[in-house]
Amino acid sequence: MRRHVSISLLAAGLLGGAAAQAAEVAGNVGVTSNYIWRGVTQTDDGAAIQGGLDYAHESGLYAGTWLSNVDFGSPDPNADRNEIELDLYGGYGGEVGELGYDVGLIYYAYPLADDADFLELALAGSYRMLTAGVSYTISSDVEDTNAGAEAFIEDDLYYYVSAEFALPQDFGLSATVGQYAFEDDGVAGAELDYTHYRLGIGKAGFELAYEQNDLDGVSASGKDFDDPRFVVSYTKEF
């Protein structure tokens, strides 16, 4: 899913502030050469079409939904294929001076697959150009088929720090470092935890991003997970 929603809404002026109206509705649609979430491709290094709708009230309450195609590259033609990701979220956010804060729930649904959905509690705070957040997996439909060796079961923890900078000519620069810490170990004690890094530059809805992680393993397309990836995206907000 895209970056935590209410911090984005705060930056856009849709939450908080004396000029806010009783409610605001905002939409977005976009395309990307590679849907990467928390440093890992969600489309087997393929392109994605994405879009969402957000509702924000001046009280700080917000809700929304977001949709994207995904492809996790199952080699079994008879297996359920997670071809769609549908996110549903809601929460509360606001500002105190230059400090922004947010607490919310995010439900990640995969309608075309069984036993893949999970729910997170997300907390985030911002100060000027800096944002930090943590997400905790509250519940999950993912089956623990390997006796405690699966990711996305429950009690997984993701935390990150990001920064955004304004550049000349209306360009923007963003940088993120995140860590995913899974409650369970992998098969035969293999390490599932990883760190990822992201650097992006954008203007007028376009963005070029560099993505890197230290995750072991190979994707279904045969590319190492920890190979550097360059992603081109365009998002239109309305």
VOGU-3710 file (C-alpha; in Angstrom, 3 decimals, decimal comma):
1> mrrhvsisll> 0,000/0,000/0,000  1,062/3,584/-0,528  2,502/5,565/2,345  0,410/5,982/5,459  -2,687/7,842/4,391  -3,458/10,438/7,028  0,081/11,804/7,052  -0,427/12,299/3,316  -3,745/14,009/3,972  -2,119/16,288/6,534
11> aagllggaaa> 0,470/17,317/3,976  -2,298/18,034/1,482  -4,234/20,107/4,016  -7,198/17,721/4,119  -6,907/17,065/7,851  -6,764/19,719/10,519  -6,228/23,447/10,099  -8,630/26,330/10,459  -9,371/26,395/6,736  -10,599/22,800/6,597
21> qaaevagnvg> -14,173/22,273/5,529  -16,552/19,885/7,285  -15,401/17,051/5,046  -13,141/16,487/2,064  -13,131/13,684/-0,495  -10,024/13,080/-2,596  -9,251/10,472/-5,210  -6,155/9,244/-6,959  -5,254/7,007/-9,884  -1,808/5,982/-11,004
31> vtsnyiwrgv> 0,470/3,631/-12,896  3,850/2,258/-11,868  6,475/0,137/-13,574  6,801/-1,997/-10,419  4,556/-2,018/-7,341  6,996/-2,177/-4,439  5,655/-2,262/-0,879  8,024/-2,021/2,046  10,936/-2,716/-0,253  9,585/-5,871/-1,926
41> tqtddgaaiq> 7,902/-6,172/-5,317  4,211/-7,078/-5,179  3,894/-7,595/-8,952  6,825/-9,947/-9,642  8,663/-6,908/-11,057  5,756/-6,103/-13,387  3,680/-2,963/-13,854  0,574/-2,014/-11,869  -2,481/0,195/-12,215  -3,648/1,646/-8,907
51> ggldyahesg> -6,244/3,958/-7,469  -7,943/5,035/-4,299  -10,537/7,220/-2,636  -10,073/9,060/0,674  -12,564/10,766/2,964  -11,332/13,177/5,648  -13,382/15,087/8,221  -12,206/18,280/9,920  -12,430/16,455/13,254  -9,435/14,360/12,194
61> lyagtwlsnv> -11,346/11,190/11,355  -10,623/9,650/7,971  -11,423/6,541/5,936  -10,531/5,261/2,525  -9,853/2,447/0,131  -7,065/1,657/-2,318  -6,792/-0,936/-5,100  -3,934/-2,416/-7,143  -3,161/-5,442/-9,239  -0,563/-7,773/-7,707
71> dfgspdpnad> 1,319/-10,904/-8,780  3,235/-13,068/-6,328  4,261/-15,523/-9,034  2,943/-18,865/-7,805  4,483/-21,665/-9,920  1,382/-23,824/-9,362  -1,231/-23,082/-12,084  -3,952/-24,547/-9,845  -3,095/-22,392/-6,838  -5,094/-19,340/-5,810
81> rneieldlyg> -3,550/-16,274/-7,429  -3,494/-13,022/-5,481  -4,215/-10,868/-8,522  -5,923/-8,006/-6,666  -5,074/-6,145/-3,480  -7,854/-4,119/-1,852  -6,955/-1,995/1,159  -9,559/-0,600/3,547  -8,460/1,840/6,227  -9,640/4,358/8,753
91> gyggevgelg> -8,333/6,289/11,692  -7,714/9,610/13,344  -5,023/12,200/12,673  -4,268/15,806/13,418  -1,669/18,466/14,114  -0,322/20,261/17,165  1,803/23,089/15,871  4,328/21,523/13,522  3,744/18,037/14,919  1,448/15,677/13,029
101> ydvgliyyay> 0,057/12,465/14,500  -2,033/9,556/13,281  -3,449/6,267/14,502  -5,333/3,952/12,175  -6,295/0,460/11,107  -5,443/-0,967/7,684  -7,068/-4,129/6,335  -5,210/-5,744/3,436  -7,600/-7,912/1,422  -6,893/-10,240/-1,517
111> pladdadfle> -10,378/-11,085/-2,855  -9,227/-13,720/-5,359  -7,198/-15,739/-2,857  -8,090/-17,685/0,267  -6,386/-17,129/3,616  -4,300/-14,116/2,593  -5,931/-11,107/4,323  -4,409/-9,401/7,362  -5,094/-6,407/9,633  -2,600/-3,864/10,959
121> lalagsyrml> -2,599/-1,170/13,611  -0,553/1,784/12,328  0,881/4,700/14,303  2,733/7,618/12,709  4,057/11,023/13,623  5,581/13,851/11,617  7,645/16,970/12,292  8,352/19,315/9,420  9,954/17,150/6,719  10,351/14,046/8,911
131> tagvsytiss> 7,892/11,178/9,396  8,263/8,070/11,566  5,830/5,227/11,991  5,236/1,704/13,175  2,720/-0,942/12,064  1,710/-4,047/14,019  -0,104/-7,092/12,610  -3,149/-7,572/14,834  -4,737/-10,518/13,048  -4,237/-12,556/9,914
141> dvedtnagae> -6,022/-15,146/7,778  -2,687/-16,481/6,501  -2,389/-20,176/7,325  0,693/-21,194/9,290  1,418/-24,190/7,059  5,055/-24,433/8,162  4,555/-24,608/11,938  5,580/-21,109/12,885  7,646/-20,383/9,784  5,354/-18,000/7,919
151> afieddlyyy> 5,424/-14,240/7,519  2,266/-12,147/7,991  0,767/-14,439/10,653  0,386/-12,174/13,710  2,570/-9,924/15,864  4,774/-8,847/12,942  6,249/-5,362/13,310  7,217/-2,824/10,653  8,786/0,544/11,424  10,248/3,273/9,275
161> vsaefalpqd> 11,661/6,794/9,116  11,237/9,001/6,055  12,068/12,538/5,003  10,807/14,813/2,237  12,591/17,857/0,846  11,497/20,592/-1,541  13,925/21,198/-4,414  14,156/24,015/-6,971  11,823/23,997/-9,994  9,056/22,306/-7,947
171> fglsatvgqy> 10,931/19,001/-7,660  10,635/16,946/-4,493  13,088/14,493/-2,935  12,087/11,693/-0,539  14,085/9,109/1,403  12,892/6,159/3,511  14,540/3,512/5,682  12,320/0,711/6,986  12,687/-2,513/8,960  10,301/-5,489/8,850
181> afeddgvaga> 10,555/-7,736/11,923  8,507/-10,939/11,720  7,325/-12,780/14,805  8,161/-16,219/13,388  11,368/-17,559/11,905  11,436/-18,992/8,410  11,592/-22,645/7,427  14,489/-24,368/9,256  15,172/-21,111/11,087  15,788/-19,053/7,947
191> eldythyrlg> 15,812/-15,306/8,569  12,693/-13,457/7,387  13,482/-10,016/8,833  14,884/-7,435/6,456  15,728/-3,756/6,030  14,892/-1,681/2,981  15,877/1,702/1,570  14,107/4,020/-0,838  15,131/7,249/-2,561  12,770/9,089/-4,897
201> igkagfelay> 12,654/12,300/-6,889  9,449/13,616/-8,407  7,561/16,475/-9,983  3,936/17,051/-11,042  2,833/13,501/-10,210  5,819/11,763/-11,820  8,431/9,983/-9,707  11,644/8,053/-10,276  12,588/5,885/-7,287  15,502/3,680/-6,294
211> eqndldgvsa> 14,543/0,680/-4,127  16,867/-1,727/-2,290  16,504/-4,360/0,446  18,699/-6,984/2,110  16,210/-9,856/1,830  17,589/-13,257/0,841  15,936/-15,294/-1,897  14,820/-15,137/-5,507  11,502/-13,930/-6,931  9,350/-16,067/-9,230
221> sgkdfddprf> 10,820/-14,213/-12,206  14,315/-15,301/-11,147  15,559/-11,931/-9,898  17,206/-11,701/-6,485  15,037/-9,918/-3,931  17,975/-7,760/-2,859  18,819/-6,554/-6,366  18,438/-2,770/-6,749  15,298/-1,708/-8,580  14,427/1,528/-10,347
231> vvsytkef> 10,732/2,399/-10,533  8,910/5,000/-12,619  5,436/6,065/-11,458  2,750/8,607/-12,241  -0,126/9,534/-9,931  -3,011/11,890/-10,642  -4,937/13,283/-7,681  -8,399/14,788/-7,945
//
